[in-house]
Amino acid sequence: PSSHSCHTPDPCRTITMAASTDAAMCAKEGLPPAPAAAAASGGAKPDYVHMSDEEVAEAVKAGALKDHALEKALGDCERAVAVRRRLVEERVGSLDGLPYEGYCYDQINGANCEIVIGYVQIPTGLVGPLTLDNEPVYIPMATTEGCLVASTQRGAKAISEGGGAASVVVKDGITRAPAMLLPTAMAAAQLKLWVEDEANWAAIQEAFNSTTNFGKIKSVSVAVAGRNAFMRVACFSGDAMGMNMISKGCLKVMDLLYEQFPEMRLISISGNYCADKKPAAVNWIEGRGKSVVVEAVIPSAVVKKTLKTSVPALVDVAMRKNLVGSAMAGSVGGNNAHAANIVAAVFLATGQDPAQVIESSNCITLLEAIDSDGEGGPDLHISCSMPSIEVGTVGGGTSLPAQAQCLDIMGVRGASRAPKNPGDNAQKLGRMVAAAVMAGELSLLSALAANELVKAHMQHNRKPQPAAPAAAAAEAAAASQPPPPPPGATP
């Protein structure tokens, strides 16, 4: 005999019986036949592929099939999403506004998202051409904030009119910091001394580098707090953002440390001293990912014509907002106007990890008046220094079709191929992120200096919204009805 739970509560859901009796009971109650899981085949594996969507959904509700296992059971990822939506709609209502058909579910299954019910569409705009390092570049931005792309485009235009921006990656290394517990504080201090002793660097380097073809350990340091030791490892990760790569290398270094400190205990491969996806002064000071500096000179005539303000006004608002205001707020890494706005939009467009916008938007934006070669007053020097831009052009969401297309637009899709060096694509992406940030900073600060910000947002962000389909249908139906008769009149 085999057991099976049917569509509804008692008796079919709770009674265990032979397959024939089970089917008869369900038929008596007016229920659909039980799924093939109840076939009298002596425990044969259910053939979910040939069941109807309704039968598969009932198997999930009965507990015979796990929701998260639909893709594997059906062998058709889009069908699995459709069945899952059927179940979800029973609990939360219609999902008609969330599209699901025609997506690359086979690609994301087991890689990018679980328990999938559809996908969210985000409008994507394009900034460019922005002249960066003597090359016109185009930067996609996915956002729902009106004015953001248009404003960044204005900044890009001003930068290009001034001759373009220059950029450089001054440091490139993703970090991971395992947390370790030692028997005593003295033992933790001894571990720090051993790790940071130059005589042991070769052994650490050999252990780490043995785990990867592309990753190369660059530095290691240890912070001690009582019996706790936090070893911050930095490694070059090629064109990958690098978290998986560095985590694997750190585990190999742990094996080496166990030989020297057998009483050491690894508490967590990530001890928050990395620091990943959270505000941290260590990233602001030491850097993480790509540390980028970008600058440009904007002639005073361009400031007046394109940005609709003056150099002295821009310098003044930048100083009081980015420096004094951020200092009053106790900000760490926030000496900028809205760097996170641009970083988030580029990250979403290019398949980066959105949570890493937190540290990737660390930025200090500085504006200065400098001597001009011509008439019309001083020119404007602007720079953005961003010590922790965490990006990659391989892995994660970068291979999804839309995101890969955006990387193609930027000329940095996939791994760097000869004559490029490994990591060139990821470094260029980091430089383009910083350049886009600078364009956005320049335009927003100009709008603030000219007191145009609220006016622009009221104009572009306050359009009347179209009525929802149901509301529109109700309005149309009401409009088609004849007017009610006056009071006292006979219909």
Long-range contacts (C-beta under 8 A, 24 or more apart in sequence): 1-40, 2-37, 2-38, 2-39, 2-40, 2-42, 2-43, 3-38, 4-34, 4-35, 4-37, 4-38, 4-62, 4-64, 5-62, 5-63, 5-64, 6-31, 6-34, 6-58, 6-62, 7-31, 7-32, 7-58, 7-61, 7-62, 13-62, 32-58, 35-59, 35-64, 37-64, 46-73, 48-73, 48-74, 49-73, 49-74, 49-75, 49-76, 53-79, 53-82, 53-83, 53-86, 54-86, 56-83, 57-83, 57-86, 57-87, 60-87, 61-87, 67-115, 68-114, 68-115, 71-105, 71-109, 77-105, 77-106, 77-109, 77-116, 78-103, 78-105, 80-105, 80-116, 81-105, 81-116, 81-117, 81-118, 84-115, 84-116, 84-117, 85-117, 85-118, 88-117, 104-400, 104-401, 107-399, 107-400, 108-400, 112-396, 112-397, 112-400, 122-348, 124-349, 124-402, 124-406, 125-149, 125-150, 126-409, 127-152, 127-153, 127-156, 127-436, 127-439, 128-153, 128-156, 129-156, 129-160, 130-156, 130-159, 130-160, 130-164, 130-165, 130-435, 130-436, 130-439, 131-159, 131-160, 131-163, 131-164, 131-165, 132-164, 132-165, 132-166, 132-167, 132-294, 132-431, 132-432, 132-435, 133-164, 133-165, 133-166, 133-167, 133-431, 134-164, 136-160, 137-410, 137-411, 137-432, 137-435, 138-409, 138-410, 139-346, 139-410, 139-432, 139-435, 139-436, 140-346, 140-349, 140-350, 140-406, 140-409, 140-410, 141-342, 141-345, 141-346, 141-349, 141-436, 142-345, 142-348, 142-349, 142-406, 143-341, 143-344, 143-345, 143-348, 145-341, 145-345, 145-461, 146-457, 146-460, 146-461, 147-456, 147-457, 147-460, 147-461, 148-341, 148-342, 148-345, 148-440, 149-345, 150-460, 151-440, 151-443, 151-444, 151-447, 151-456, 152-342, 152-436, 152-439, 152-440, 152-443, 153-439, 154-306, 154-307, 154-439, 154-443, 154-446, 155-438, 155-439, 155-440, 155-441, 155-442, 155-443, 155-444, 155-446, 156-436, 156-439, 157-306, 158-298, 158-302, 158-303, 158-306, 158-307, 158-439, 158-442, 158-443, 159-296, 159-298, 159-435, 159-438, 159-439, 159-442, 161-298, 161-299, 161-302, 161-306, 162-296, 162-297, 162-298, 162-299, 162-302, 162-379, 163-296, 163-297, 164-296, 165-294, 165-295, 165-296, 165-435, 165-438, 166-294, 166-295, 166-296, 167-292, 167-293, 167-294, 167-295, 167-431, 167-434, 167-435, 168-292, 168-293, 168-294, 168-431, 169-290, 169-291, 169-292, 169-427, 169-430, 169-431, 170-291, 170-292, 170-293, 171-287, 171-290, 171-291, 171-387, 172-236, 172-289, 172-290, 172-291, 172-423, 172-427, 173-218, 173-219, 173-234, 173-235, 173-236, 173-237, 173-287, 173-288, 173-289, 174-234, 174-235, 174-237, 174-241, 174-242, 174-243, 174-245, 174-246, 174-288, 174-289, 174-390, 175-232, 175-233, 175-234, 175-235, 175-246, 175-274, 175-286, 175-288, 176-232, 176-233, 176-243, 176-246, 176-247, 176-250, 176-269, 176-270, 176-274, 176-276, 177-230, 177-231, 177-232, 177-233, 177-270, 177-271, 177-272, 177-273, 177-274, 177-275, 178-230, 178-231, 178-233, 178-250, 178-254, 178-266, 178-267, 178-268, 178-269, 178-270, 178-271, 179-228, 179-229, 179-230, 179-266, 179-267, 179-268, 179-270, 179-271, 179-272, 179-273, 180-228, 180-229, 180-230, 180-231, 180-257, 180-264, 180-265, 180-266, 180-267, 180-271, 181-227, 181-228, 181-229, 181-264, 181-265, 181-267, 182-227, 182-228, 182-229, 182-261, 182-263, 182-264, 182-265, 183-227, 183-263, 184-227, 185-224, 185-226, 185-227, 187-227, 187-261, 187-263, 187-264, 188-224, 188-226, 188-227, 188-228, 188-229, 189-224, 190-261, 191-222, 191-229, 191-257, 191-260, 191-261, 191-264, 192-222, 192-223, 192-224, 192-229, 194-260, 194-261, 195-220, 195-221, 195-222, 195-231, 195-257, 196-220, 196-221, 196-222, 203-256, 204-253, 204-256, 207-249, 207-252, 207-253, 207-255, 207-256, 208-233, 208-235, 208-249, 208-250, 208-252, 208-253, 209-249, 210-252, 211-245, 211-248, 211-249, 211-251, 211-252, 212-245, 212-248, 212-249, 214-238, 214-239, 214-240, 214-245, 214-422, 215-242, 215-245, 215-246, 215-249, 217-249, 220-253, 223-273, 228-267, 230-271, 230-273, 232-273, 232-274, 232-282, 232-286, 234-288, 236-423, 237-392, 237-423, 237-426, 238-394, 238-415, 238-416, 238-422, 238-423, 238-426, 239-392, 239-393, 239-394, 239-414, 239-415, 239-416, 239-422, 239-423, 239-424, 239-425, 239-426, 240-392, 240-394, 240-395, 240-426, 241-289, 241-352, 241-353, 241-356, 241-390, 241-391, 241-392, 241-395, 241-396, 241-426, 242-392, 243-276, 244-395, 275-359, 276-356, 276-359, 277-353, 277-355, 277-356, 277-358, 277-359, 278-358, 278-359, 279-332, 279-333, 279-358, 279-359, 280-332, 280-359, 281-332, 281-333, 283-333, 283-359, 283-362, 283-387, 283-388, 284-332, 284-333, 284-362, 284-387, 284-388, 285-387, 286-387, 287-387, 287-388, 288-359, 288-387, 288-388, 288-390, 289-356, 289-359, 289-360, 289-388, 289-389, 289-390, 289-391, 289-430, 290-388, 290-389, 290-390, 290-391, 290-426, 290-427, 290-430, 290-431, 291-386, 291-387, 291-388, 291-389, 292-384, 292-385, 292-386, 292-389, 292-430, 292-431, 292-433, 292-434, 293-383, 293-384, 293-385, 293-386, 293-434, 294-383, 294-384, 294-386, 294-431, 294-434, 294-435, 294-437, 294-438, 295-381, 295-382, 295-383, 295-384, 295-438, 296-381, 296-382, 296-383, 296-438, 297-370, 297-379, 297-380, 297-381, 297-382, 298-379, 298-380, 298-382, 298-442, 299-372, 299-374, 299-376, 299-379, 299-380, 300-372, 300-376, 300-377, 300-378, 300-379, 300-380, 301-374, 301-376, 303-379, 303-380, 303-446, 304-376, 307-442, 307-443, 307-446, 307-450, 308-446, 308-450, 308-452, 309-446, 309-449, 309-450, 310-377, 310-449, 311-369, 311-377, 311-378, 311-379, 311-380, 312-369, 312-377, 312-378, 313-449, 313-450, 314-367, 314-380, 314-445, 314-446, 314-449, 315-367, 315-368, 315-369, 315-380, 316-449, 317-445, 317-448, 317-449, 318-365, 318-366, 318-367, 318-445, 319-367, 321-445, 321-448, 322-364, 322-365, 322-366, 332-362, 333-359, 333-361, 333-362, 333-363, 333-364, 333-387, 333-388, 334-362, 334-363, 335-363, 335-364, 335-365, 336-361, 336-363, 336-364, 336-365, 336-384, 336-437, 336-441, 337-365, 337-440, 337-441, 337-444, 337-445, 337-448, 338-440, 338-441, 338-444, 339-363, 339-365, 339-384, 339-386, 339-437, 339-440, 339-441, 341-440, 342-433, 342-436, 342-437, 342-439, 342-440, 343-389, 343-433, 343-437, 346-432, 346-433, 346-436, 347-391, 349-403, 349-406, 350-391, 350-398, 350-403, 350-406, 350-407, 350-410, 350-429, 351-396, 351-397, 351-398, 351-399, 351-400, 351-403, 351-404, 351-406, 351-407, 352-390, 352-391, 352-392, 352-396, 352-397, 352-398, 353-390, 353-396, 353-397, 356-390, 359-388, 359-390, 360-386, 360-388, 360-389, 360-390, 360-391, 360-433, 361-386, 361-437, 362-386, 362-387, 362-388, 363-437, 363-441, 365-437, 365-438, 365-441, 365-445, 367-445, 382-438, 382-441, 382-442, 383-438, 384-434, 384-437, 384-438, 384-441, 386-433, 386-434, 386-437, 389-430, 389-433, 389-434, 391-426, 391-429, 391-430, 391-433, 392-426, 392-429, 393-425, 393-426, 393-429
